[in-house]
Amino acid sequence: MHETVEAFRPEIETISLNKETESSFSLGKNGPIIEIKLNEESPTGLSVNNGGLETFLHFGVNTVGRLPENDIVVSEPTVSRKHATITVGDNEYSVSDTGSANGTYMA
């Protein structure tokens, strides 16, 4: 079971973080944890650890969800088809829930 600290909702709240900051978020209150890590090999300096699978984040919008066309695919039944986005800019990145059924939470 994952501890939930802060919830954010689509179109109401988005969390923005400095690109020097690593973070984790949960797809649903008790859902899988996605970790955003600093990674010098990535063009943006950031990557995502999704259950042991490392994916470089690209500049702009990175999609997260169950559908295979997402940038980060999470094959869990509690994860929405298009669950969240991670948007990477020059100095910061933001995580937004995209209307998922179970929400997105800071872990």
N, C-alpha and C positions, 0 to 999 in steps of 0.2 A: 504494500500500500504506500502511495506517495503522499507526502505532506504538501498541502496546498497553502501558499502564502498570499498570493494576490491574483484576482481574476480580472480579465479585461474582456470587453464585449465588442462585437463588430460595430463599426461606424461611431462608436462612443468613445472608446479608448484604444490607444496604441502605445506600447512602451518603446521608447527610444533609448539607445545606449551608445556610449562612446565606443569606437572600434577597438579600443585597448581593453575592453571589458568582456570577459567570458560570461556566459549565462546558460541557464537551463530552463526549459519550459515543458509543461505537461499538456498533452492533447487529451483533454477531459480531466476531471478531478482525479481519477485513478488510472489514467491512460499512460501510454508510453512516454518516456522522457526523451526529449531532443536536446542535445548539448551543442551550443555554439562555442567554438574554440578558436583561439589565435593559431594561425598556421602560416608560417613564412613562405611555404611553397605555393599557397593559393594566390592568385592575382589580386584578390581583395584583402588578403591577410586573414581571412576567416574561413572556417570549414564547419561542417555539421557532423557530429557523431550520432548516428541513428542506429542504435543497437549493435555497435561494432563496425558499421559501414561508414567510412569517411567520405564525405562529399564536399568539394570546394564550392563555396558560394560565389556567384557572379554578381557584378554590379547591377543594380536595378532590382526587380522583383523576382524572388525565388519562391515557388509555390510548394506547399506541403500538404499531402493528403494521400488518400487511398488509391486514386486513379493512377495508372501507369504513366500518364503524360505529365505528372507533377515532377518538379526538379528533385524533390525529396519524397520518396514513396514510403509510406508507413502502412504495411498490410495488417492492420488490426481492425476488427469489426466496430470498435468504438470510435474510430477515426473517420471523420467525414471525407467524402470524395475530394473536396477542395476545402481543407480544414483551416489553413492559416497561410500567411505570407511572411517572408523575411526580406525586407528591402534594404539593400546595402548601398550607402553613399560613400563619399570620399572620407568623411570623418566619423560617421555614425551608422548604425543600423537600427531598424525597427522591426518589431514582431507584431502582427495584427491577426486577430481572429477574423475569418471571412464568412461568418454566419453559420458556423458549425453547430451541430446538434448538441454537443457536449462541452463546448467552450474551450478556451485555452488559458492556462494558468502558469504563473511563474513557479518554478519548482525550487 
